[in-house]
């Protein structure tokens, strides 16, 4: 009997154990079923940078652009596209017949204007001066004759041999002669008014300017490089006919380049002189150039439909492999931290003016306030306080469940 009782008790124990195991298994399965799968990351130390990007245009700091001074034919072309040239080297020469004609015309116009001004300042031309001198001498002689005639008539009148009318007529003749003489003298010394002289002097100034321009055009038919550089644009060929003002050749020092970049208004406050810049050109996708900001924006301008600030960037490592007038993408490093505690941006949440994250502690989410540092970019943010290195933080749920304080979670890749 005792042996049967013992075996019966053992059976009950095993039954209880089996039931307890079943309950534990059911509870575990239920708990696992209620855990929300989440992606997570750890607080770790990294170098973190904050950047802003925009488009820009490359320009040489030393640039020479030659244009046709007058219409004509490209008589000689002495360089090729991409050729390196030295200072003073002849690049091309235009046919100079039009320039010589313009120069001769301008010189003739100046000579004529100067001659007219000289004549006006001295009372007239040589022929006019001779005529005036003759007329003045005749008037002076006539005045002397009229004075003698009047005196004779006055003496005869006193003797009763001449009438008062004869004396009056002689006086009128003398007065008319004096008036004519005064007019001739005034004409000889002040023939031209001040306004007339001013107008003629203006014509002389204009003629001199035209001559200077013609001399410059004549000199520019023979094009020389003003400094050492590279021929980066050559839109003409020998014997081409070009109109005045058309581009002939462009030379620049391709080792000295700058970029004008346009940043949208909200980003301008982040920019400062000296900040480092990464430069990318779509034509060479595997190459990167570097530079720094020379001048940060100082005003807002309208650029197309955008309100932007113009920023001047120096290219630090140009070696002839970045061409002028190309459109590039510039990325400015506005802030950076070395070995800073950081997390992905998607872990950060905001509630009013406060920031927080969800730490994962023993499979549960714990709402934890966090202080954000000064460096924030599109992917990560600097952790200035509230977390320790190695803390595991939830990023997001892989289901549609919203994260909340105390939520049971399990981490998935």
C-alpha positions as CSV (number, residue, x, y, z in Angstrom):
1,X,0.0,0.0,0.0
2,X,2.8,2.4,0.9
3,X,4.5,1.9,-2.4
4,X,1.3,2.6,-4.3
5,X,0.7,5.8,-2.3
6,X,4.2,7.0,-3.1
7,X,3.8,6.4,-6.8
8,X,0.4,8.2,-6.7
9,X,2.1,11.3,-5.1
10,X,4.8,11.3,-7.7
11,X,2.2,11.4,-10.4
12,X,0.5,14.3,-8.8
13,X,3.9,16.2,-8.6
14,X,4.6,15.6,-12.2
15,X,1.2,16.7,-13.2
16,X,1.6,19.9,-11.2
17,X,5.0,20.5,-12.8
18,X,3.6,19.9,-16.3
19,X,0.7,22.3,-15.7
20,X,3.0,25.0,-14.3
21,X,5.3,24.6,-17.3
22,X,2.3,25.0,-19.6
23,X,1.2,28.1,-17.8
24,X,4.7,29.5,-18.0
25,X,5.0,28.7,-21.7
26,X,1.6,30.4,-22.4
27,X,2.6,33.5,-20.4
28,X,5.9,33.7,-22.2
29,X,4.2,33.4,-25.6
30,X,1.7,36.0,-24.6
31,X,4.4,38.4,-23.4
32,X,6.4,37.9,-26.6
33,X,3.3,38.5,-28.6
34,X,2.7,41.9,-26.9
35,X,6.3,43.1,-27.3
36,X,6.6,45.8,-30.0
37,X,9.5,45.3,-32.5
38,X,11.7,48.4,-32.7
39,X,14.9,49.5,-34.3
40,X,17.5,50.9,-31.9
41,X,21.0,52.4,-31.7
42,X,23.5,53.1,-29.0
43,X,24.9,56.4,-27.8
44,X,28.4,56.4,-29.2
45,X,31.3,58.8,-29.8
46,X,31.7,60.0,-33.4
47,X,33.0,63.0,-35.3
48,X,29.9,65.0,-36.2
49,X,29.6,67.9,-38.6
50,X,26.8,70.3,-39.6
51,X,26.8,71.4,-43.2
52,X,24.7,73.5,-45.7
53,X,24.8,73.0,-49.5
54,X,23.9,75.0,-52.5
55,X,24.9,75.7,-56.1
56,X,27.7,78.0,-57.3
57,X,29.6,79.2,-60.4
58,X,33.3,79.0,-60.9
59,X,35.2,82.1,-61.9
60,X,38.9,82.8,-62.3
61,X,40.4,85.5,-60.1
62,X,42.6,86.4,-63.0
63,X,40.6,86.5,-66.3
64,X,41.3,88.0,-69.6
65,X,38.6,88.1,-72.3
66,X,39.5,89.6,-75.6
67,X,36.7,91.0,-77.9
68,X,36.8,92.2,-81.4
69,X,37.5,96.0,-81.3
70,X,36.0,96.5,-84.8
71,X,34.3,94.4,-87.4
72,X,36.8,92.4,-89.4
73,X,38.6,89.1,-90.2
74,X,40.7,87.1,-87.9
75,X,43.9,87.5,-89.8
76,X,46.2,85.3,-87.6
77,X,45.5,82.7,-84.9
78,X,48.6,81.6,-82.9
79,X,47.3,79.5,-80.0
80,X,45.1,76.4,-79.5
81,X,42.4,75.7,-76.9
82,X,43.9,74.5,-73.6
83,X,47.3,75.8,-74.5
84,X,49.4,77.4,-71.7
85,X,50.7,80.8,-72.6
86,X,53.2,83.2,-71.0
87,X,52.7,86.9,-70.3
88,X,53.0,89.1,-73.4
89,X,52.6,86.1,-75.8
90,X,50.7,87.0,-79.1
91,X,47.4,85.1,-79.2
92,X,45.8,86.4,-82.4
93,X,45.6,89.4,-84.8
94,X,42.7,91.0,-86.5
95,X,42.8,92.7,-90.0
96,X,43.5,96.3,-89.1
97,X,42.1,98.2,-92.2
98,X,38.9,99.2,-90.4
99,X,40.7,100.2,-87.3
100,X,43.2,102.3,-89.3
101,X,40.4,104.1,-91.1
102,X,38.6,104.9,-87.8
103,X,41.8,106.2,-86.3
104,X,42.5,108.5,-89.3
105,X,38.9,109.8,-89.1
106,X,39.1,110.5,-85.3
107,X,42.5,112.3,-85.7
108,X,41.0,114.5,-88.5
109,X,38.0,115.3,-86.4
110,X,40.2,116.3,-83.4
111,X,42.4,118.5,-85.6
112,X,39.4,120.3,-87.1
113,X,37.8,120.9,-83.6
114,X,41.1,122.3,-82.3
115,X,41.5,124.6,-85.2
116,X,38.0,125.9,-84.8
117,X,38.5,126.5,-81.1
118,X,41.8,128.3,-81.7
119,X,40.2,130.5,-84.2
120,X,37.3,131.3,-81.8
121,X,39.7,132.1,-79.0
122,X,41.6,134.5,-81.2
123,X,38.6,136.2,-82.8
124,X,38.4,134.2,-86.0
125,X,40.4,132.6,-88.7
126,X,43.5,134.2,-90.3
127,X,41.4,135.4,-93.3
128,X,38.7,136.7,-91.0
129,X,41.4,138.5,-88.9
130,X,42.9,140.1,-92.0
131,X,39.5,141.3,-93.2
132,X,38.7,142.7,-89.7
133,X,42.0,144.6,-89.6
134,X,41.3,146.2,-93.0
135,X,37.8,147.2,-92.0
136,X,39.1,148.6,-88.7
137,X,41.7,150.7,-90.5
138,X,39.1,152.0,-93.0
139,X,36.8,153.0,-90.2
140,X,39.6,154.8,-88.3
141,X,40.5,156.7,-91.5
142,X,36.8,157.6,-92.0
143,X,36.6,158.8,-88.4
144,X,39.5,161.2,-88.9
145,X,38.0,162.5,-92.2
146,X,34.6,163.1,-90.4
147,X,36.3,164.9,-87.5
148,X,38.1,167.2,-89.9
149,X,34.9,167.8,-92.0
150,X,33.0,168.7,-88.8
151,X,35.6,171.1,-87.6
152,X,35.7,172.8,-91.0
153,X,31.9,173.3,-91.1
154,X,31.8,174.6,-87.6
155,X,34.4,177.2,-88.5
156,X,32.4,178.2,-91.6
157,X,29.3,178.4,-89.5
158,X,31.0,180.8,-87.2
159,X,31.8,183.0,-90.3
160,X,28.2,182.6,-91.6
161,X,29.3,180.5,-94.5
162,X,27.7,177.2,-93.4
163,X,24.2,176.5,-92.1
164,X,23.3,174.7,-88.9
165,X,21.8,171.9,-90.8
166,X,25.2,171.2,-92.5
167,X,26.9,171.1,-89.2
168,X,24.3,168.8,-87.7
169,X,24.6,166.4,-90.7
170,X,28.4,166.3,-90.2
171,X,27.9,165.5,-86.5
172,X,25.6,162.6,-87.4
173,X,28.1,161.2,-89.9
174,X,30.8,161.4,-87.3
175,X,28.6,159.6,-84.7
176,X,27.8,156.8,-87.1
177,X,31.5,156.4,-88.0
178,X,32.4,156.2,-84.3
179,X,29.6,153.6,-83.7
180,X,30.8,151.5,-86.6
181,X,34.4,151.7,-85.3
182,X,33.4,150.7,-81.8
183,X,31.5,147.7,-83.3
184,X,34.6,146.6,-85.3
185,X,36.8,146.9,-82.2
186,X,34.4,144.9,-80.0
187,X,34.1,142.2,-82.7
188,X,37.8,141.9,-82.9
189,X,38.3,141.3,-79.2
190,X,35.1,139.5,-78.2
191,X,33.5,138.0,-81.3
192,X,32.3,134.8,-79.7
193,X,30.2,134.4,-76.6
194,X,31.2,132.4,-73.5
195,X,28.6,129.7,-74.4
196,X,29.9,129.4,-77.9
197,X,33.4,128.8,-76.6
198,X,32.2,126.3,-74.0
199,X,30.3,124.4,-76.7
200,X,33.4,124.2,-78.9
201,X,35.7,123.1,-76.0
202,X,33.2,120.3,-75.4
203,X,33.5,119.2,-79.0
204,X,37.3,119.1,-78.6
205,X,36.9,116.9,-75.5
206,X,34.6,114.6,-77.3
207,X,36.9,114.4,-80.3
208,X,39.9,113.6,-78.0
209,X,37.8,110.8,-76.4
210,X,36.9,109.4,-79.8
211,X,40.6,109.5,-80.8
212,X,41.6,107.6,-77.6
213,X,39.0,104.9,-78.3
214,X,40.2,104.6,-81.9
215,X,43.8,104.3,-80.8
216,X,42.8,101.6,-78.3
217,X,40.9,99.7,-80.9
218,X,43.8,99.9,-83.2
219,X,46.1,98.6,-80.5
220,X,43.7,95.8,-79.7
221,X,43.7,94.3,-83.2
222,X,46.9,92.6,-82.1
223,X,45.9,90.5,-79.0
224,X,48.5,89.5,-76.4
225,X,48.2,87.6,-73.1
226,X,48.5,90.1,-70.2
227,X,49.6,87.4,-67.8
228,X,50.6,83.7,-67.8
229,X,47.7,81.3,-68.0
230,X,45.6,78.8,-70.0
231,X,43.5,79.4,-73.1
232,X,40.1,78.1,-71.9
233,X,37.8,79.5,-74.6
234,X,38.6,80.0,-78.3
235,X,35.3,80.6,-80.2
236,X,36.9,81.7,-83.5
237,X,39.1,80.3,-86.2
238,X,41.5,81.9,-88.5
239,X,39.8,83.9,-91.4
240,X,36.5,84.1,-89.5
241,X,34.6,87.3,-89.9
242,X,33.5,88.7,-86.6
243,X,31.4,91.7,-85.6
244,X,32.6,94.4,-83.2
245,X,32.3,93.1,-79.6
246,X,32.3,89.4,-80.4
247,X,34.4,87.2,-78.1
248,X,37.8,86.2,-79.5
249,X,39.8,84.4,-76.8
250,X,39.7,83.8,-73.0
251,X,42.8,83.3,-70.9
252,X,42.8,82.6,-67.1
253,X,45.1,81.3,-64.4
254,X,43.3,78.0,-63.7
255,X,45.3,77.6,-60.5
256,X,43.5,80.7,-59.0
257,X,39.8,80.2,-58.9
258,X,36.9,81.4,-56.9
259,X,33.2,80.5,-56.7
260,X,30.1,82.7,-56.3
261,X,27.6,80.6,-54.4
262,X,24.0,81.6,-53.4
263,X,22.6,80.4,-50.1
264,X,18.9,80.7,-49.2
265,X,18.1,83.3,-46.6
266,X,17.5,81.0,-43.6
267,X,21.0,79.5,-43.9
268,X,23.0,82.8,-44.2
269,X,23.3,83.2,-40.4
270,X,25.3,80.0,-40.2
271,X,28.0,81.2,-42.6
272,X,31.3,82.9,-41.7
273,X,34.6,83.7,-43.3
274,X,37.1,80.9,-43.0
275,X,34.7,78.0,-42.9
276,X,35.8,74.9,-45.0
277,X,34.0,74.0,-48.2
278,X,33.7,70.9,-50.3
279,X,33.3,71.4,-54.0
280,X,31.8,68.9,-56.4
281,X,31.4,69.1,-60.2
282,X,29.0,66.7,-61.9
283,X,31.3,66.4,-64.9
284,X,33.9,64.7,-62.7
285,X,31.8,62.8,-60.1
286,X,34.8,61.0,-58.6
287,X,36.8,64.2,-57.8
288,X,36.4,66.6,-54.9
289,X,38.0,70.0,-54.5
290,X,38.3,72.0,-51.3
291,X,38.1,75.6,-50.4
292,X,37.1,78.2,-47.8
293,X,34.7,81.1,-47.5
294,X,36.4,84.4,-48.3
295,X,33.4,86.6,-47.8
296,X,30.1,85.7,-46.1
297,X,26.9,87.2,-47.4
298,X,26.3,90.8,-46.3
299,X,22.9,91.4,-47.9
300,X,19.9,89.7,-49.4
301,X,19.3,89.7,-53.2
302,X,16.7,88.2,-55.5
303,X,18.1,85.4,-57.5
304,X,15.4,84.0,-59.8
305,X,12.6,83.1,-57.4
306,X,14.8,82.8,-54.4
307,X,15.9,85.3,-51.7
308,X,19.6,84.5,-51.3
309,X,22.9,85.8,-50.0
310,X,25.9,85.9,-52.3
311,X,29.0,84.1,-50.8
312,X,32.5,84.3,-52.2
313,X,34.5,81.0,-51.9
314,X,38.2,80.5,-52.6
315,X,39.3,77.2,-54.3
316,X,42.3,75.9,-52.4
317,X,43.4,73.0,-54.6
318,X,42.7,74.0,-58.2
319,X,45.3,72.7,-60.5
320,X,43.8,73.4,-63.9
321,X,41.3,70.6,-63.5
322,X,38.3,72.8,-62.7
323,X,37.1,75.0,-65.5
324,X,35.7,78.6,-65.4
325,X,32.0,79.2,-65.8
326,X,31.1,75.6,-64.6
327,X,28.2,75.0,-62.2
328,X,29.3,73.2,-59.0
329,X,27.8,72.1,-55.7
330,X,29.4,73.6,-52.6
331,X,29.0,72.1,-49.1
332,X,30.0,74.4,-46.2
333,X,31.0,72.9,-42.8
334,X,29.3,75.3,-40.5
335,X,30.0,73.4,-37.2
336,X,32.0,70.3,-36.2
337,X,32.8,68.2,-33.1
338,X,35.4,65.6,-32.7
339,X,34.7,62.4,-30.7
340,X,31.3,63.8,-29.5
341,X,28.5,61.7,-28.0
342,X,25.8,61.4,-30.7
343,X,22.7,59.6,-31.8
344,X,20.7,59.3,-35.1
345,X,18.3,62.2,-35.7
346,X,15.3,59.8,-35.8
347,X,15.8,59.0,-32.1
348,X,15.2,62.6,-31.1
349,X,11.7,63.7,-30.1
350,X,10.3,67.0,-29.1
351,X,7.6,68.0,-26.6
352,X,7.0,71.7,-26.5
353,X,10.5,73.2,-25.8
354,X,11.9,70.0,-24.4
355,X,13.7,67.2,-26.2
356,X,13.7,63.5,-25.1
357,X,14.4,60.0,-26.3
358,X,13.2,56.5,-25.4
359,X,15.9,54.5,-23.6
360,X,15.5,50.8,-23.6
361,X,15.9,49.4,-20.1
362,X,15.1,45.7,-19.5
363,X,13.0,45.5,-22.6
364,X,10.9,48.6,-21.7
365,X,10.9,52.1,-23.0
366,X,11.9,54.8,-20.5
367,X,11.2,58.4,-21.5
368,X,14.4,60.3,-20.9
369,X,15.0,64.1,-21.3
370,X,18.1,64.9,-23.4
371,X,20.1,68.0,-24.0
372,X,21.0,68.6,-27.7
373,X,24.5,70.0,-28.4
374,X,25.4,72.7,-30.9
375,X,26.0,70.4,-33.8
376,X,23.0,68.9,-35.6
377,X,23.0,67.6,-39.2
378,X,20.5,65.7,-41.3
379,X,21.4,62.3,-39.9
380,X,22.8,62.8,-36.3
381,X,22.8,65.1,-33.4
382,X,25.2,65.9,-30.6
383,X,24.2,64.6,-27.1
384,X,25.2,67.3,-24.6
385,X,23.5,65.7,-21.5
386,X,20.9,63.2,-20.2
387,X,22.5,60.0,-21.7
388,X,25.7,58.0,-21.2
389,X,27.9,56.3,-23.8
390,X,26.5,52.9,-24.6
391,X,22.9,53.6,-23.7
392,X,20.5,51.9,-26.0
393,X,17.8,54.1,-27.5
394,X,14.8,53.3,-29.6
395,X,14.7,54.8,-33.1
396,X,11.2,53.7,-34.3
397,X,8.8,50.8,-34.3
398,X,8.7,48.5,-37.3
399,X,4.9,48.3,-36.9
400,X,2.3,51.1,-36.7
401,X,2.5,51.2,-32.9
402,X,3.5,54.6,-31.4
403,X,6.3,54.5,-28.9
404,X,5.4,55.4,-25.4
405,X,6.9,55.4,-21.9
406,X,6.8,51.8,-20.4
407,X,6.1,50.1,-23.7
408,X,7.5,46.5,-23.9
409,X,9.7,46.2,-26.9
410,X,12.2,43.9,-28.5
411,X,15.0,45.0,-30.7
412,X,15.1,44.0,-34.4
413,X,17.8,44.7,-37.0
